Amino acid sequence: MKLNTRKLMIQYCILQGSYWASFCVIYAFATVFLLSRGFESSMIGVIIAAGNILGVVLQPMVASIADRSEKISLHKLTAMLSVIMILLLVLLYFVPNGLLAVAVLFLLTDTFLQVIQPLINSVSVYYVNQGVSVDFGSARGIGSLSYAAASYILGIVVEKFGTRSILMTGILVALVLLVTVLSMPVLSSSAASRPKEKEPEQNDAGLLVFAGRYKNFMLTLAGITLLFTFHNMNNAYLIKVIENVGGTSADMGRMLSIAAVTELPVMFLFSRISKHFKSSTLLMVSSAFFAIRAAGFMLAGNVMTMYLAAMLQIGSFALYIPSSVYYVNETMLDQDKFKGQAVMTATNTLGGVFGSLFGGFLIDNAGVGAMNTVCFAMAAAGAVLVFLFAGRHE
C-alpha cells in the first residue's frame, strides 16, 4: 500500500490537535461547567480525581486490547472510545441538573478522555514501527497550540453563550477526532510484521507480568510519578503560589502563556534532537529540569522570578512529552508497546491525582511555602530515580 506521508502527517497533526482541544474543553473547563450545574468546589475535586483514577486503571487494560487483538485495530479502538465520549457529552447536554446524573456522566466522560490519550500517542508509534515517518514532536506541538487556541476561544464563547456551549464545543472537536482517526490508513502488514516471541509465557502479559518483565522501566515510572505530582500540584494551585509572591490572576495568565510558548521549539525540533541523543538520556535531562524548576518556584521571591522558573518548561515538560513516547517504543517488546504507552500516561495521570489531593491538604494545613518545599523534595527524588533506572536495559 502506497502512502502519502505528507497527508498522513497532516492527519496525525489534526488528530493530536483535536484530542488536546477536547482535553482543554472537557478537563480545563470542568470546574466552570460543574459550578454552573450546582456543584461545590470540593465535590468537583472528588469527581475529577475519581475520573483520573478510573483512567489510570483502564488505560493499560484498554491498551492490552490494541496490543493483542487481531480483530480490533488501534484506529478502530480509538474510534469506538471517541464515539462513547461523544454520546456521554450528548447525554450531558440534555440531562436535567440532577447532581448524581451529571456527576456520573461527567466522571465517565473524563475517564474516556484519559483512556484515549495513550492511544493517540500510540498511533505515531504504529506508523513508525511500519517504517513510515511520522514526526510525533511536531504533531504534539500542534496539540499544544490547539489547547491554547481552544482555551482562548472557549473563554469568549462561554462568556457570550453560557456554559452549555462547553458541551457543544466538546462534541464538535470530538467529532473531528473521530472522523480523523477513521480516515487514517490501517496498514495490512502490521499484524504480520510483528515478530512472535519464542517463549510462550511472554505472549500474554497481564499488568503484574508486565511489571516483572520491565523492572527498571517500572522504577523509572516511580520517579516520573513523583515528577508529575510536583508538576500537577504546582499547576493546580498556581494561583496560590503566585499570590504568595505578590502576583495576581493576570500574572498567572502571563506565566501560563510563557510556559506554553517555551514548549513549542522543543516539540517541533524533537525529531532532529532525537537523532543525536538516546531517549533515555533526554528523559534524564527532562527530570533534571523538573527538579530545577521546582527549586525555582520554591526560591522565587517575586513575580519576575516566577516567570523565569516558568521558562524552564522548555527542558522539563516540553522535553518529557516526546522523549517519553520514544522511550517506551525503544524499551518495550513489540507486543507490549501500546500497553507501555498506556502505563506511561497512567503514571502522569496518577501524578495528577496525588498532586490535586495532596496539594490542597498542604496549603490548608501548612501553607504555600510548605507545599513548594515538598514539591521540590518530590521532584528531586523523582529525578534521582529516573537517573538511576531510565538508562538500564532489562
Secondary structure, 3 states (H helix, E strand, C coil): CCCCHHHHHHHHHHHHHHHHHHHHHHHHCHHHHHHHCCCCHHHHHHHHHHHHHHHHHHHHHHHHHHHHCCCCCHHHHHHHHHHHHHHHHHHHHHCCCCHHHHHHHHHHHHHHHHHHHHHHHHHHHHHHCCCCCCCHHHHHHHHHHHHHHHHHHHHHHHHHHCCHHHHHHHHHHHHHHHHHHHHCCCCCCHHHHCCCCCCHHHCCCCHHHHHHHCHHHHHHHHHHHHHHHHHHHHHHCHHHHHHCCCCCHHHHHHHHHHHHHHHHHHHHHHHHHCCCCCHHHHHHHHHHHHHHHHHHHHHCCCHHHHHHHHHHHHCCHHHHHHHHHHHHHHHCCHHHHHHHHHHHHHHHHHHHHHHHHHHHHHHHHHCHHHHHHHHHHHHHHHHHHHHHHCCCCC
